[in-house]
Amino acid sequence: MRYLVISDIHANLLAFDAVLADAANAFDKIWCLGDVVGYGPYPNECVERLNEFDHKCIAGNHDWAVLDKLDVTEFNLNARFAVLWTQKELKPENRAYLESLPLYLLEDEQFTLVHGSPRHPIWEYILYPKVAQLNFKHFETTYCLVGHTHSPVIYAEAENPGSTSEAIIPESDTFVQHLNARRLIMNPGSVGQPRDGDARASYALLDTETMEFTIKRVPYDVEKVQAKMQRHDFPAKLWNRLAFGY
């Protein structure tokens, strides 16, 4: 089976469409790791585009915030603006879709899907090898797919007790991780708002026959998204950051 693995679309339709075009004919099904909405100006369009495909999706913290499942005061002012704006814009049927999303999924007997971390699916960021290592005991499958940090990375479980996991950071536009018996936590990066210093959309392809996890980057029309955000009076930081990938 071939999966398109995406996370953190964040209502950025142009980035999402660029990913779909780049990955065309290379996947059979989509696994989405949450935060379909938030930050960006196309919440309805992104939910509707995702639903055009055979897919599984889990809830992210921004999805929950839009549904009032999280206290919006816990978000910074810019993120809070986007949440409140999205609440006003979201169609009832798309809100109902977000309501239906589970916290985690177990797929193909080998893969756990969560947004933040297996320990705290909605909110925890796995930003460091030490945090990753602590999370390996919180899932039972060989592999765990996460998002939330907006940066592509793979963590390999430490082989010796007391050691820290190994962080594998993609160093090319197409990075292939071969899957074997070693347990991994894998993050495909963000489609709609990368934060690793690369403004291009990030995604992954998972082939369960060849057992390869391929992280890829693709450019999109950042300026067009920025212009739409400006027309809706989004805070400058929310649209400026798209050009720099932070």
Number of C-alpha atoms within 10 A of each C-alpha: 12 19 19 24 27 30 31 31 34 26 26 25 24 21 26 26 16 19 25 17 12 15 16 11 9 15 16 14 15 19 22 27 30 33 29 33 31 30 29 27 27 23 25 20 16 23 22 13 13 19 14 8 11 10 15 19 26 24 24 30 22 29 25 22 24 25 17 13 12 15 12 18 10 10 14 9 12 14 20 20 19 22 25 15 19 25 18 9 14 18 14 11 12 17 18 12 13 23 15 12 17 14 19 22 16 14 12 9 10 13 18 20 28 28 30 26 26 26 17 14 21 25 14 16 18 23 14 13 20 16 17 26 22 15 18 24 11 12 16 15 16 17 22 24 25 32 31 28 22 26 24 24 20 25 25 20 22 19 12 8 6 8 12 19 23 18 19 14 13 18 7 10 13 12 16 16 15 11 17 11 7 11 19 25 26 23 30 31 30 32 31 34 31 25 19 17 13 17 23 28 28 32 28 29 22 23 19 14 8 11 14 18 23 20 25 23 24 18 15 19 12 20 13 11 19 20 14 15 20 15 9 10 10 20 16 12 9 18 22 15 16 22 17 16 19 15
